[in-house]
Amino acid sequence: MAKKKDIAAPKKAAKKTTPTKTAPVKKSKPTVKATPEKAKAVKVAKPKSTKKTVTKKAKKDPAQLLTDAIVEGILEVKGRNISVLNLTSIPNRVCDYFIICQADSNTQVNAIAGSVEEMVKKTTGERPYRKEGFENSEWVLVDYVTVVVHIFQSQIRNFYNLESLWADAEVKEIAFE
């Protein structure tokens, strides 16, 4: 018979102990005693008066803010003969304001339209609902729903004469020659 070999249980590896890391202790800053000079700097709450005075700032209508931004954009690139037609008093109107201006060339018409879009985006954050006429740049229309901008070349503006179609509207003329 074969001798049985002593089978010994495998020895367990000795655990290596590593020192545990401790979080660094934050040193507290020494407390500063209040001095008379610092005590003066402390603000004392004043009792509120019982009388309430409310001053209301005249808030502009969003359409009026949009109109102001559009006119500023037109003037920035030297648009001429700007007419702002206030249609709010007209029943069944298409929009609240028409803004009509003119330029001397296709390039200037496109530049005015671009300036209007940029200025409105910067001041009010709005984008046009629709824009048309960039193909031939004789009459570009930029629609902001409550305000519609018409940018004409001079001869086209004289031909269509939109101001006479909306003769009931209040007209405010800016930069007229």
C-alpha positions as CSV (number, residue, x, y, z in Angstrom):
1,M,0.0,0.0,0.0
2,A,1.1,3.4,-0.7
3,K,1.8,5.6,2.2
4,K,-0.5,8.4,2.6
5,K,1.2,11.7,2.3
6,D,0.4,14.2,4.9
7,I,-1.6,16.8,3.3
8,A,-1.1,20.0,5.2
9,A,-3.5,22.9,5.0
10,P,-2.2,25.8,3.1
11,K,-0.7,28.5,5.2
12,K,-2.4,31.8,5.3
13,A,-0.5,34.7,4.2
14,A,0.3,37.1,7.0
15,K,-1.7,40.3,6.7
16,K,0.4,43.4,6.3
17,T,-0.8,46.2,8.4
18,T,-0.5,49.7,7.0
19,P,-0.9,52.7,9.2
20,T,-4.3,54.4,8.7
21,K,-4.3,57.9,7.4
22,T,-6.0,60.5,9.4
23,A,-7.5,63.7,8.0
24,P,-5.4,66.7,8.8
25,V,-6.8,68.8,11.6
26,K,-7.8,72.3,10.6
27,K,-6.4,74.9,12.8
28,S,-9.0,77.4,14.0
29,K,-8.4,81.0,13.6
30,P,-8.0,82.9,16.8
31,T,-11.2,84.8,17.7
32,V,-11.0,88.6,17.4
33,K,-12.4,90.6,20.2
34,A,-14.7,93.4,19.2
35,T,-13.0,96.7,19.6
36,P,-14.9,100.0,19.8
37,E,-13.8,100.9,16.3
38,K,-15.3,97.7,14.9
39,A,-18.4,98.0,17.0
40,K,-19.2,101.3,15.2
41,A,-19.1,99.5,11.8
42,V,-22.0,97.3,12.8
43,K,-25.1,98.6,11.2
44,V,-28.2,98.9,13.4
45,A,-31.5,98.2,11.8
46,K,-33.6,101.3,11.6
47,P,-37.3,101.0,12.2
48,K,-39.3,101.1,9.0
49,S,-41.7,104.0,8.6
50,T,-45.3,103.2,8.5
51,K,-45.9,105.4,5.5
52,K,-45.4,103.6,2.2
53,T,-44.5,105.5,-0.9
54,V,-44.7,103.6,-4.1
55,T,-43.2,105.0,-7.2
56,K,-44.2,103.2,-10.4
57,K,-41.9,103.4,-13.3
58,A,-43.7,103.8,-16.6
59,K,-43.4,100.3,-18.1
60,K,-43.2,100.2,-21.8
61,D,-45.4,97.9,-23.8
62,P,-43.4,95.0,-25.2
63,A,-44.4,96.1,-28.7
64,Q,-43.0,99.6,-27.9
65,L,-39.7,98.1,-26.7
66,L,-39.5,96.1,-29.9
67,T,-40.2,99.2,-32.0
68,D,-37.5,101.2,-30.2
69,A,-35.0,98.4,-30.8
70,I,-35.9,98.2,-34.5
71,V,-35.6,101.9,-35.0
72,E,-32.2,101.8,-33.3
73,G,-31.1,99.0,-35.6
74,I,-32.2,101.0,-38.7
75,L,-30.4,104.2,-37.5
76,E,-27.3,102.2,-36.8
77,V,-26.7,101.6,-40.6
78,K,-28.1,104.9,-41.7
79,G,-31.6,103.9,-42.8
80,R,-33.5,107.0,-44.0
81,N,-37.1,108.3,-43.8
82,I,-38.3,106.1,-41.0
83,S,-42.0,106.1,-40.4
84,V,-43.5,104.4,-37.3
85,L,-47.2,103.8,-37.9
86,N,-49.0,103.1,-34.6
87,L,-52.0,100.9,-35.6
88,T,-53.2,100.2,-32.1
89,S,-56.3,102.5,-32.4
90,I,-57.4,100.8,-35.6
91,P,-59.9,97.9,-35.2
92,N,-59.1,94.6,-37.0
93,R,-55.5,95.6,-37.5
94,V,-52.8,93.3,-38.8
95,C,-50.3,94.2,-36.1
96,D,-49.6,97.0,-33.6
97,Y,-46.9,98.9,-35.4
98,F,-45.6,99.2,-39.0
99,I,-42.1,100.5,-39.4
100,I,-41.2,101.7,-42.8
101,C,-37.8,102.9,-44.0
102,Q,-35.8,103.2,-47.1
103,A,-32.3,102.6,-48.4
104,D,-30.4,103.5,-51.6
105,S,-29.2,100.0,-52.7
106,N,-29.7,96.3,-52.4
107,T,-26.7,96.1,-50.1
108,Q,-28.0,98.7,-47.8
109,V,-31.4,97.1,-47.6
110,N,-29.8,93.8,-46.6
111,A,-27.6,95.6,-44.1
112,I,-30.6,97.3,-42.5
113,A,-32.5,94.0,-42.2
114,G,-29.4,92.4,-40.6
115,S,-28.9,95.2,-38.2
116,V,-32.6,95.2,-37.2
117,E,-32.5,91.4,-36.5
118,E,-29.2,91.8,-34.5
119,M,-30.4,94.8,-32.4
120,V,-33.7,93.1,-31.6
121,K,-32.0,89.9,-30.6
122,K,-29.6,91.8,-28.4
123,T,-32.1,94.0,-26.6
124,T,-35.3,91.9,-26.4
125,G,-34.1,88.4,-27.3
126,E,-36.8,88.0,-30.0
127,R,-36.3,86.5,-33.4
128,P,-38.4,87.3,-36.4
129,Y,-41.5,85.1,-37.0
130,R,-41.0,85.5,-40.8
131,K,-38.8,87.4,-43.2
132,E,-39.1,87.8,-46.9
133,G,-37.7,89.7,-49.9
134,F,-34.0,88.9,-49.5
135,E,-33.9,87.4,-53.1
136,N,-34.0,90.8,-54.9
137,S,-33.7,93.1,-51.9
138,E,-36.0,95.8,-53.2
139,W,-38.6,95.3,-50.5
140,V,-37.6,93.3,-47.4
141,L,-40.2,92.5,-44.8
142,V,-39.3,91.4,-41.3
143,D,-42.3,90.2,-39.3
144,Y,-42.2,90.2,-35.5
145,V,-46.0,89.5,-35.2
146,T,-46.8,92.7,-33.2
147,V,-44.4,94.8,-35.3
148,V,-43.8,94.5,-39.0
149,V,-40.7,96.2,-40.6
150,H,-40.7,97.2,-44.2
151,I,-37.4,98.1,-45.7
152,F,-37.7,99.6,-49.2
153,Q,-35.4,100.9,-51.9
154,S,-36.4,104.5,-52.6
155,Q,-38.3,104.0,-55.9
156,I,-40.2,101.0,-54.6
157,R,-41.3,102.9,-51.5
158,N,-42.7,105.7,-53.6
159,F,-44.5,103.3,-55.9
160,Y,-46.3,101.3,-53.1
161,N,-46.8,104.3,-50.7
162,L,-47.8,102.2,-47.7
163,E,-48.3,105.2,-45.5
164,S,-51.4,106.2,-47.6
165,L,-52.9,102.8,-47.2
166,W,-52.8,103.2,-43.4
167,A,-53.8,106.9,-43.3
168,D,-55.8,106.3,-40.1
169,A,-52.7,105.4,-38.1
170,E,-50.7,107.8,-36.0
171,V,-47.4,108.4,-37.9
172,K,-44.1,109.3,-36.2
173,E,-41.4,110.3,-38.6
174,I,-37.7,109.8,-37.8
175,A,-34.6,110.8,-39.8
176,F,-36.7,112.4,-42.6
177,E,-34.9,114.4,-45.3
